[in-house]
């Protein structure tokens, strides 16, 4: 494979924007906008502590500007979409169907095999050989299937096996991990602002519903951090599956 980076490669990287799903894009853009407000958030936290000490301080500009409001909305919507998708993937009926498929795939015609694979994993045009290489792996069937269950949103058919989506999956993983590390800081800052708003309503100049908005935002950040971590693990599983378990035949 050529190491030359083409315009199409760069376009694909921008299109994927760290996480390829709609929910991932919304969450990534949302948290990026929220992070731009961190300096303003800390200005308010320091202002509140100085005020409690009786110091004469000038009230800073509102903690939440329009970029942070938009970021909060995008992030919460992204978390909701991803959580719904996560629950769908954990559906008992779907798990049972996948188990049955794993046990009975040998008895299916090639056409039915491809149809069922597409229906259960949303991967189109995988070759019959590639599907059988997953479901009947020569070394460790259960491990390979478990990896594929977690990695399939990040792989695509490639001959008799699969490849990771895009050439920049490792970059997506590394940058995504850096973004994930920002969640604790954002959660702590949101908690501080929420406590300040509860103790002194209106102090953050974030609107009359801020005392309710901060807890919702904190919950979304916590849930989002878990879901993003699951995404990161899925990227790692995709890299492992493609590179380590490709059949030799």
C-alpha positions in Angstrom: 0.0 0.0 0.0 1.4 3.4 -0.9 2.4 5.7 1.9 1.6 8.8 -0.1 -1.2 10.9 1.5 -3.7 12.1 -1.1 -6.3 14.9 -1.0 -9.0 12.1 -0.6 -7.2 10.9 2.5 -7.3 14.4 4.0 -11.0 14.7 3.0 -11.8 11.4 4.7 -10.0 12.6 7.9 -12.0 15.8 8.0 -15.2 13.9 7.2 -14.7 11.4 10.0 -13.5 14.1 12.4 -12.2 11.8 15.1 -15.3 9.7 15.3 -17.1 8.7 12.2 -20.7 8.6 13.5 -23.1 11.5 13.6 -23.3 11.3 17.4 -19.5 11.2 17.7 -19.2 14.3 15.5 -21.8 16.2 17.5 -20.1 15.2 20.8 -16.6 16.2 19.5 -17.7 19.5 18.1 -19.8 20.2 21.2 -17.0 19.5 23.7 -14.5 21.5 21.6 -16.8 24.5 21.9 -17.2 23.9 25.6 -13.5 23.7 26.1 -13.0 27.1 24.6 -15.0 28.5 27.5 -12.8 26.9 30.2 -10.9 30.2 30.8 -14.1 32.1 31.3 -15.4 29.3 33.6 -12.4 29.6 35.8 -12.6 33.4 35.8 -16.0 32.9 37.5 -14.8 30.4 39.9 -12.0 32.6 41.0 -14.4 35.6 41.1 -16.7 33.7 43.4 -13.9 32.7 45.8 -12.5 36.2 45.9 -16.0 37.5 46.6 -16.5 35.1 49.5 -13.2 36.4 51.0 -14.6 39.9 50.8 -12.2 41.1 48.2 -13.2 43.9 45.8 -13.4 42.2 42.4 -15.0 43.1 39.1 -17.5 40.6 37.9 -16.3 38.9 34.7 -18.3 38.5 31.5 -21.0 35.7 31.5 -19.5 32.2 31.9 -21.6 30.9 29.0 -21.3 32.6 25.7 -23.1 31.5 22.5 -20.3 29.1 21.5 -20.6 27.3 24.8 -24.4 27.3 24.6 -24.3 25.8 21.1 -21.6 23.3 22.3 -23.7 22.2 25.2 -26.7 21.6 23.0 -24.7 19.7 20.4 -22.9 17.6 23.1 -26.1 16.6 24.9 -27.8 15.7 21.6 -24.8 13.6 20.6 -24.8 11.8 23.9 -28.5 11.0 23.6 -28.1 9.6 20.1 -25.1 7.6 21.1 -26.8 6.3 24.2 -29.8 5.2 22.3 -27.6 3.4 19.8 -25.7 1.8 22.6 -28.9 0.5 24.1 -29.9 -0.9 20.7 -26.7 -2.8 20.4 -27.2 -4.2 23.9 -30.7 -5.4 23.0 -31.3 -9.0 24.1 -33.0 -10.0 20.9 -30.1 -8.7 18.8 -27.6 -10.6 20.9 -29.6 -13.8 20.5 -29.9 -13.3 16.8 -26.1 -12.9 16.5 -25.5 -16.0 18.6 -27.9 -18.0 16.4 -26.1 -16.6 13.3 -22.8 -17.7 14.6 -24.0 -21.2 15.3 -25.9 -21.7 12.0 -24.0 -19.7 9.4 -22.6 -22.9 7.8 -26.0 -24.0 6.8 -26.9 -20.7 5.0 -26.6 -20.1 1.3 -24.0 -17.5 0.2 -26.7 -15.0 -0.6 -28.5 -15.5 2.8 -25.2 -15.4 4.6 -24.3 -12.0 3.1 -27.8 -10.7 3.8 -27.8 -11.7 7.4 -24.3 -10.4 8.0 -25.3 -7.0 6.5 -28.5 -6.9 8.6 -26.8 -7.8 11.9 -23.6 -5.8 11.5 -24.5 -3.1 8.9 -21.5 -4.0 6.7 -22.3 -4.2 3.0 -20.7 -6.2 0.3 -18.4 -8.3 2.6 -17.2 -11.4 0.6 -18.4 -14.8 1.7 -14.8 -15.7 2.4 -14.3 -12.7 4.7 -17.5 -13.5 6.6 -16.4 -17.1 7.1 -12.9 -16.0 8.2 -14.5 -14.1 11.0 -17.1 -16.6 12.1 -14.8 -19.6 11.7 -11.4 -18.2 12.5 -8.7 -20.9 12.5 -7.0 -19.8 15.7 -9.5 -18.4 18.2 -13.0 -18.1 17.0 -14.6 -16.7 20.1 -11.9 -14.0 20.6 -12.1 -12.9 17.0 -15.9 -12.7 17.0 -15.8 -10.8 20.3 -13.3 -8.3 18.7 -15.4 -8.0 15.6 -18.6 -7.4 17.7 -16.9 -4.3 19.2 -14.9 -3.2 16.2 -17.3 -3.6 13.2 -18.3 0.1 13.0 -14.7 0.9 12.3 -13.8 -1.7 9.7 -14.9 -2.4 6.1 -14.5 -5.3 3.7 -11.2 -5.7 2.0 -10.8 -8.9 -0.1 -11.1 -12.0 2.1 -10.6 -9.9 5.2 -11.3 -6.4 6.6 -9.4 -3.2 6.9 -9.8 -0.2 9.2 -11.9 2.7 7.9 -9.5 5.4 6.7 -5.7 5.7 6.9 -5.8 7.9 10.0 -7.4 5.6 12.5 -4.4 5.7 14.8 -4.5 9.5 14.7 -8.2 9.4 15.5 -7.4 7.1 18.4 -4.6 9.3 19.8 -6.4 12.6 19.3 -9.6 11.1 20.6 -7.8 9.9 23.8 -6.5 13.5 24.3 -10.1 14.8 24.0 -11.3 12.1 26.4 -8.7 13.3 29.0 -10.4 16.7 28.9 -13.6 15.3 30.3 -12.5 15.3 34.0 -11.5 18.9 33.8 -14.8 19.9 32.1 -16.7 17.8 34.7 -14.9 19.4 37.6 -15.4 22.9 36.2 -19.1 22.3 35.6 -19.5 20.9 39.1 -17.9 24.1 40.6 -20.2 26.4 38.5 -23.2 24.4 39.5 -22.4 24.6 43.2 -21.8 28.4 42.8 -25.1 28.8 41.0 -26.9 26.8 43.7 -25.4 28.8 46.5 -25.8 32.2 44.8 -28.4 32.0 42.0 -27.5 34.2 39.0 -23.8 34.5 39.9 -22.6 32.9 36.6 -25.0 35.0 34.5 -26.1 31.9 32.6 -29.8 32.4 32.7 -32.6 31.7 35.2 -32.5 27.9 34.5 -28.7 27.6 35.0 -29.2 25.9 38.4 -30.9 23.0 36.5 -28.8 23.2 33.4 -25.5 22.6 35.2 -26.5 19.2 36.7 -27.9 18.1 33.3 -24.6 19.1 31.7 -22.6 17.3 34.3 -24.6 14.1 33.8 -24.1 14.4 30.1 -20.4 14.8 30.5 -20.1 11.8 32.7 -22.2 9.6 30.4 -20.4 11.0 27.4 -17.0 10.2 28.8 -18.1 6.6 29.2 -19.5 6.4 25.7 -16.4 8.1 24.2 -14.2 5.6 26.0 -16.2 2.8 24.5 -15.6 4.4 21.1 -11.9 4.5 21.8 -11.8 0.9 22.8 -13.7 0.0 19.6 -11.0 1.8 17.5 -8.3 -0.1 19.4 -10.2 -3.4 18.8 -10.4 -2.6 15.1 -6.7 -2.1 14.8 -6.0 -5.3 16.7 -8.5 -7.4 14.7 -7.3 -6.2 11.3 -3.5 -6.4 12.0 -3.2 -9.3 14.4 -5.9 -11.8 13.3 -5.8 -11.7 9.5 -5.8 -15.3 8.3 -2.8 -16.4 6.4 -4.7 -18.3 3.6 
